[in-house]
Every structure is written in structure tokens, then in C-alpha cells.
Amino acid sequence: MNVTVIAFGFKYGIPPELDLLFDVRFLQNPNYDPLLQPRTGADADVGAFIERDPALAPFLSLLFPLVDFLLPQYERQAKEQATIGFGCTGGRHRSVYVARRLAEHLRSGARAVECVARDLETV
């Protein structure tokens, strides 16, 4: 099964190809920090900011097992592609960071995963 993880901004629309959608706007937004605003969720300082949010660890502790459970269920149904989306307001910080964390988790289980930040270049 091919797995694609997409980070996107809700203000640019929801990708129509998603099988699973997670809204991460509940996490603290680095966009309001003038030093972090021009950076992305792929940058270490933005990741450190998001990691300090007390809601992140409990969310990931539920997300990883849920996705680990669902992907084999999709495979049993002969599904060849699964697309998992993470949305935040602009698609530059929180969604990018969490999408990369899930992709890393799935790759650690020997899965081939493509991770895309759809709106990273959108201004």
C-alpha cells in the first residue's frame, strides 16, 4: 500500500483525495511568534515550539496507534493507496510538523511513505 501524508492549510481548501483528515489547529500556533512566522514546520525551532504544546504528546499517543490500526484494515480491503491529511490555518507550521512526525513513525515500521507540504510555497 502506498501512503501519502499531506500537510495543508484550511484557508486554501481541503485536498479532495484524503482518506483521513486531522485538524491540528488545536495546537499553539507558531505563526504569532515573529521569529517563527517566516519559518516552517520542517525547521527545528518551529518543531521545538510545537513540541512544548502540552496537547501534542497526548494527540500523537492516540494518532499513531489509530493509523497503525487503520492501514492494515484498508490493506485487507485491497486498498492500494491511503492519503492522510493534516490541516492547520495556513499549512506552513503545525500541519507540516505533525505530518512529518507521522511519516517518520510510519517509516520506522518499514512503510514507504510520501510526505507532501501542499501549501508550503503558498503566500
N, C-alpha and C positions, 0 to 999 in steps of 0.2 A: 504494500500500500504506500502510495506517495502521500506525504503530509506537507502541507504548506501552512505556515503561520504568518498571518498578515497583521501588521500594526497599521492603524488608520485613524484619521480624525473624523469625528461625527459631523463636524461642520462641512465636510466635503462629501458626505454621503456614506452609507453602509455598502461595503462590497457585496454584490448580489450572489457571489459564489460561495458564501460562508455556510458551513455545516454547523459550526458552533460559534457563538458570539458572546464575548465577555466585555462588559463595560467597566473600565478601570478608572473612571472619573471620581470614584470614592477616595482614591489616593491623593495625598497632598501634591499640589501642582508646582513643579519647579519653574514654570513659566513666569511666576510672580517674583522670582529672585532675579534681579538684573544681571547677575554674573552667570546664571544658568540659562536664562531665556534664549540666548542665541545658540546654545549647545543642544545636544540630542540625548535620547535615552541610551545611545551607544557610548557616550562619554562617561568616564569613571566618576567624575564629580556629580553628574546627574544621577547615576546609579546609586552613589552613596547617599544622596538626598532622599531618594525613593526608599532605599533600604531602611532609613531612620523612621519611616512612617510605621507606627505600631500595627496598622492594618495589613501590611504587606505579608508578613510571615504567616499569619493565620490563613490568608487568602491562598498563598502558594501551597500551604499544607493541605488544603482542600482541592485545589485545582489539579495538582499533579496526579493524585490518585484517581480523580474523576476522569481525566483524559486517559490515564493508563487503563482504566476500566473500559472506556468507550471505544477506543481504537480497535481492540480485538473484536468487539461486538460488530463494528462496521465491517471488519475483515470477514467475519463469519457470514455476513450478508453479501459477500462478493463485491463490496465497495472497493474501488481501486484508488480513489482519491479522497482525502479528508482535508478540509480547509478550515482552520481555526482562526478567528479574528479577535483582536483586542482593540477596542476603541477608547480614545480619550478625546479631549476637545479638539486639538489641532493635529494630533498624530505625530508629534515630534518627541515627546518625553516619556510619559507614563506608559503608553501603549507600546512604544518601541522597547522600553526596558523589560516589560513583562513578557512581550513576545519573544525577546531574545532569551529570557530565563526559561520559558517553556521549551523553546527549540533546543537549548543546551540540555535540559532534562531529558527530552526525547532522544537526543543523540547519544546520551550516556547509556541508553538502553539499546544501542546499536540500530537505531532507526535512521533512515535517510530523511532529512528534513530540510525544506527550503524556508528561509525566514525573509520576509519582504516588509519593508517600511514604505508603504504606498505613498504617503503624503510627506515624506521627509523633505522633498525638494519644493513642496508647495508653499507659497508665501501668501 
